[in-house]
């Protein structure tokens, strides 16, 4: 699903990056990892297409699977903060949410942040924006939705694919059925259109 942030969203969240100014590249992003059995497959698939991506990881998963986290770094991919425990900002006070973000930040040392579920308050974003570049997406694969078929996810992801797109995918067991179908086809489509898969650098 292609997201077109309106003027209201851009006014409410002026520090949020939805897409990149790049005619020649697309930006694959993977949330929620690292995940055993999934992260390795994603990395191998990216390698086959000489593609780079940005992984918005959870601090708790980095603690559980440090070898997988190091594998992401060793392959030349970018890391972003996705909080420590995948909290919804709407359900937490400002202090508790920032504490969770900082807990992950202490181990990740990255300038990028993405809020889980995109559910975050203006106050929370205002504080986070003092330390991070906040990255959302303009193409949502919905690979996390178990009610959607792999073909449905792929159709929504590659429709109108163009340079500058930030594409939301997931590094999780829940989404793997859809992700494992979408990613190779998406990489083939990007190659056919002459688009290079790049890490997010701001």
C-alpha positions, 0 to 999 in steps of 0.5 A: 500500500502506497502512503501519501502523507497529506499536509496535516500529517506533515504539519503534525510530524515535520521531523518524519521522513517518509521517502527519499529524494533519489531517482535511482534507489529504493530503500528496503526496511525490516522491522522487529528483528533479529529473528532466528531462521528469518534474519539469516534468510533475509540476509542471504536473499539480499546478498544474491541481489547485491542489495542493502537494507536498513534493519529497525531492530528491537533491543530485546532481540539484539540481547537475545541474538547478538550473533544475528545482530552482528551478522546484519552489521557484517553484511554492510546493512544499516541499523535503526532503533525500533525501541527495546520492547516494541511498545505502542507510544499511545499506551505509555507515558512520555517518560516510559516510552523514552526510557524504552527507546533509550534502553535500545539506543544504548546498545545500538548507537544509531541515528535512525528511529522508527516507532512500532506500529507508527503509534507515537504521540507528538510529544514523544516524537518531539523528544525523540527528534532531538536525538534521532532522524525518524523514518517511516515509509511510503510503501507498506507491504502489510506482510505482517497481516496473516489475513493477507496472502503473499500475492496480495502483499506483493501486488501492493508492494511493487505497484508503482515502484519508483526511486525514493520509495521507503518500503516497510517489511518485517523480520519476524516469524509471524510475517515470514510466509508473506515476506519470503514471497515478497522479497525475492520478487521485489528484488527482481522487480527493482533490478528490472527497473534499474533501481538499486537497493540502498541503506538509509543515510541521512 
